[in-house]
Amino acid sequence: MRLNILNTVNDPSMPGKTGDDRVGFDASAGTAWTLDGATDVTDLRPFNRAESGAAWVAQALSDRLIITPHEGESVQVYFGHVLSDVRERAAKETKLPLDTLPGEARPVASGMWMRLEGDTATFAWLGDCMAFHQRGAAVTVIGSPDKADEETAVARTLLAGTIAARRAHLQAARRRSNEEAIAFGLDPRAAANLKTQTLSVQPGDTVCLISDGLYRLVSPYATHTPEAFMALVAEGGLSAAVSELRTFEAVPNRDMPRLKVRDDASGVFLRIDA
């Protein structure tokens, strides 16, 4: 079986910018991915040629994922190589030595990656990017959906405090993410913390890999169920989902706390063909 890439989207929250998301695929190798660089939380610019540290790490990861796993290579071993190579690139491109960067200045990203091998699809992720797998009317949710609920609760708390307190919280969270290696970034140890799920697939199955920006339509905004989201994308493409997202974001909603009024949104929509 093979991947048939039906649609991709990478819509930055700020028109005219590249944004912090990236998508990619190699249909011949059976791989696809979406990445969401975490918004910078310091004024340090170690990668000053990039739009942001978040944009740099998302691009570096996407560039490296074009090189596919060797036959028989496990997901964890593969991502160990990926992250080692990203770190090596970072050491060459940063204007500041990597070992001098505080944890809050080291860029990280969430990501969802898949690989098709025969009649099996393996998904691997860190953070809050998600995937939907559909067969007929049934949709399987892949990822860590609890992340969206946690983010909403944190946003409500942070918005009630001062800007200084909000910044301190976000910096502490970034340091923890780097110390524990629980996100895609400059630490190969994160490969050991990958979440994975393997599914059997059939011709005609569809899959959608999305960043948290598009997943917001499902949670916390609850404008769509996973089934409704897949129906929307099947009919109008991922651009239709982006349009729904931007419409929701344009309406102030006091009951829906948001640290960012607009969020980057990206995804890959594909079908499994014989």
matplotlib code that plots the C-alpha trace (Angstrom):
import matplotlib.pyplot as plt

x = [0.0, 1.0, 0.3, -1.8, -1.3, -4.6, -4.0, -1.6, -1.9, 0.5, -1.4, 0.6, -1.2, 0.5, 0.0, 3.3, 5.2, 6.3, 4.9, 6.2, 4.5, 5.9, 4.5, 6.1, 5.9, 7.6, 4.8, 7.2, 8.7, 5.3, 6.1, 4.3, 4.5, 3.3, 5.4, 4.5, 7.4, 6.7, 6.5, 9.7, 9.6, 12.8, 14.3, 17.4, 17.8, 20.3, 19.2, 19.0, 18.7, 15.4, 12.1, 12.2, 13.7, 10.4, 10.5, 14.1, 13.6, 10.4, 12.2, 15.3, 13.2, 11.2, 14.4, 15.8, 12.6, 13.0, 15.7, 13.6, 14.3, 16.5, 14.8, 14.2, 15.2, 13.0, 11.2, 13.2, 16.5, 15.5, 14.4, 17.6, 19.5, 17.1, 17.6, 21.3, 21.5, 19.3, 21.5, 24.6, 23.0, 22.1, 25.7, 26.8, 24.0, 23.6, 25.3, 25.6, 27.3, 24.6, 26.0, 25.6, 21.9, 19.5, 16.8, 14.1, 16.0, 16.4, 13.7, 11.4, 8.5, 5.5, 5.1, 3.1, 4.9, 3.6, 5.2, 3.3, 4.8, 2.7, -0.7, 0.6, 0.8, 3.0, 2.4, 5.0, 4.5, 5.6, 3.4, 0.0, 0.0, -2.7, -3.9, -7.2, -7.5, -10.9, -12.3, -15.9, -17.7, -15.3, -12.6, -9.7, -8.0, -4.2, -2.1, -2.4, -5.7, -5.3, -2.7, -5.5, -7.5, -4.3, -3.5, -7.0, -6.7, -3.3, -4.4, -7.3, -4.9, -2.2, -4.6, -5.8, -2.3, 0.3, 2.3, 5.5, 4.0, 2.8, 6.3, 7.9, 5.5, 6.1, 9.9, 9.8, 7.7, 10.2, 13.1, 11.3, 10.6, 14.2, 15.5, 13.1, 13.5, 9.8, 9.7, 11.4, 14.4, 18.1, 18.3, 18.5, 17.2, 13.7, 13.6, 13.3, 10.1, 8.3, 4.7, 3.8, 0.7, 0.5, -2.7, -3.7, -4.8, -6.7, -7.0, -9.5, -8.6, -7.9, -5.6, -5.2, -2.1, -2.7, -1.0, -2.8, -4.1, -6.5, -7.1, -8.6, -11.7, -12.2, -10.9, -11.2, -13.5, -15.7, -17.1, -16.4, -16.2, -13.4, -16.0, -17.3, -13.7, -12.8, -16.1, -15.2, -11.7, -12.9, -15.4, -13.4, -9.8, -7.7, -8.3, -11.9, -10.8, -8.5, -11.4, -13.6, -10.7, -10.2, -13.9, -14.0, -10.9, -12.3, -15.2, -14.2, -15.1, -14.6, -15.5, -12.7, -9.3, -6.6, -3.0, -2.9, -5.9, -4.8, -2.7, -0.6, -2.5, -1.0, -1.9, -1.5, -4.6, -3.9, -5.5, -4.2, -4.2, -3.6]
y = [0.0, 3.6, 7.1, 9.4, 12.9, 14.7, 18.0, 20.0, 23.4, 25.6, 28.8, 31.1, 33.2, 36.3, 37.0, 37.7, 35.5, 31.9, 31.0, 28.3, 25.2, 23.0, 20.0, 17.5, 14.1, 11.5, 9.5, 7.1, 6.3, 6.2, 9.1, 12.3, 14.8, 18.0, 20.1, 23.0, 25.1, 26.3, 30.1, 31.7, 32.8, 34.9, 37.8, 35.8, 35.1, 32.3, 31.7, 35.3, 34.4, 32.6, 34.3, 32.8, 30.0, 28.1, 28.6, 27.5, 24.2, 23.3, 23.9, 22.0, 19.0, 19.0, 19.2, 16.2, 14.1, 14.1, 11.5, 8.4, 5.5, 2.6, -0.7, -2.3, 0.8, 1.4, 4.6, 5.5, 4.8, 6.8, 9.8, 9.6, 10.1, 12.9, 14.8, 14.3, 15.8, 18.7, 19.4, 19.3, 21.7, 24.0, 24.1, 25.3, 27.9, 29.4, 32.7, 31.6, 28.4, 25.8, 24.9, 28.6, 28.8, 28.8, 26.2, 28.7, 29.8, 26.4, 25.9, 22.9, 21.7, 19.4, 17.0, 14.1, 11.7, 8.6, 5.8, 3.3, -0.1, -2.7, -2.8, -1.1, 2.6, 3.7, 7.1, 8.8, 12.1, 14.4, 17.3, 18.3, 17.6, 15.1, 12.6, 11.2, 7.8, 7.2, 3.9, 4.3, 6.3, 5.3, 7.8, 6.9, 9.8, 9.4, 11.6, 13.2, 15.0, 15.8, 18.4, 20.6, 20.5, 21.2, 24.2, 25.7, 25.4, 27.0, 29.8, 30.6, 30.9, 32.9, 35.4, 36.2, 37.1, 39.7, 39.7, 39.2, 36.1, 34.7, 35.1, 33.5, 30.5, 30.0, 30.2, 27.7, 25.3, 25.6, 24.9, 21.8, 20.6, 20.8, 19.3, 16.3, 16.0, 15.7, 17.7, 17.6, 19.9, 19.9, 16.9, 13.4, 11.9, 12.9, 10.0, 7.7, 9.7, 9.3, 8.2, 5.7, 3.9, 1.3, 0.6, -1.8, 0.1, -0.7, 0.9, 3.7, 4.7, 8.4, 10.0, 13.6, 14.8, 18.3, 20.8, 22.0, 25.0, 22.9, 20.5, 23.4, 23.0, 19.7, 20.8, 23.1, 25.1, 22.0, 23.3, 19.9, 16.3, 14.2, 12.8, 16.2, 17.5, 14.7, 15.2, 18.9, 18.2, 15.5, 18.0, 21.2, 20.3, 21.5, 25.1, 24.7, 23.8, 26.8, 29.0, 27.6, 28.2, 31.8, 32.5, 31.3, 33.2, 36.4, 36.4, 37.4, 34.6, 35.3, 31.7, 30.4, 31.7, 32.0, 33.1, 33.6, 35.0, 33.4, 30.3, 28.8, 25.9, 23.1, 19.6, 16.8, 14.9, 11.6, 8.4, 4.9, 3.4, -0.1]
z = [0.0, -0.4, 0.8, -1.5, -0.2, -0.8, 0.8, 3.0, 4.7, 6.7, 7.7, 9.9, 12.5, 11.3, 7.5, 5.8, 8.2, 7.8, 11.2, 13.6, 12.0, 9.2, 7.3, 5.1, 3.5, 1.3, -0.2, -1.8, 1.6, 3.3, 5.7, 6.6, 9.5, 11.0, 13.4, 15.7, 17.1, 20.6, 20.7, 22.0, 25.6, 25.9, 24.0, 23.2, 19.5, 19.1, 15.5, 14.3, 10.6, 11.3, 12.0, 15.5, 17.5, 17.1, 13.3, 13.2, 15.1, 13.1, 9.8, 10.9, 12.0, 8.8, 6.7, 8.5, 8.4, 4.6, 5.2, 6.0, 8.3, 7.2, 6.7, 10.1, 12.0, 15.1, 15.6, 18.7, 17.0, 14.0, 16.0, 18.0, 14.8, 13.7, 16.9, 17.0, 13.5, 14.4, 17.4, 15.2, 12.8, 15.7, 16.9, 13.5, 13.0, 16.4, 17.2, 20.8, 22.0, 22.7, 26.1, 27.2, 26.3, 29.3, 29.1, 28.3, 25.2, 23.7, 21.0, 21.1, 19.0, 19.1, 16.3, 14.8, 12.4, 10.6, 8.6, 6.4, 6.1, 4.2, 5.9, 9.1, 10.0, 12.9, 14.5, 16.8, 18.6, 21.3, 22.6, 21.3, 17.6, 16.8, 14.1, 13.0, 11.2, 9.5, 8.1, 7.0, 9.6, 12.5, 13.5, 15.8, 17.6, 17.9, 20.2, 23.6, 23.7, 27.4, 26.4, 25.0, 28.2, 30.2, 28.0, 28.5, 32.2, 32.3, 30.0, 32.3, 35.3, 33.4, 32.0, 35.5, 36.6, 35.6, 32.4, 34.4, 36.2, 32.8, 31.3, 34.4, 34.1, 30.4, 30.9, 33.7, 31.6, 28.7, 31.0, 32.4, 28.8, 28.0, 31.3, 30.9, 27.1, 26.5, 23.2, 19.8, 20.1, 20.6, 22.9, 21.4, 24.8, 23.7, 21.3, 24.4, 25.4, 22.1, 22.3, 19.6, 18.3, 15.5, 13.5, 10.8, 7.7, 4.5, 1.1, 1.3, 4.9, 5.4, 7.9, 9.0, 10.9, 12.5, 14.7, 17.9, 16.0, 13.9, 16.8, 18.7, 16.6, 18.4, 21.8, 23.5, 21.0, 20.5, 17.2, 15.6, 16.7, 15.1, 12.7, 11.7, 11.3, 8.9, 7.0, 6.7, 5.4, 3.0, 1.4, 1.5, 2.2, 5.1, 4.0, 5.0, 8.5, 8.6, 7.6, 10.4, 12.9, 11.8, 12.0, 15.6, 16.5, 15.2, 17.7, 21.3, 23.8, 27.5, 28.3, 26.1, 27.5, 24.8, 25.3, 21.5, 19.8, 16.5, 16.3, 13.5, 11.9, 9.8, 8.6, 6.1, 4.8, 3.0, 1.9, 2.0, -1.5, -2.7]

ax = plt.figure().add_subplot(projection="3d")
ax.plot(x, y, z, "-o")
ax.set_aspect("equal")
plt.show()
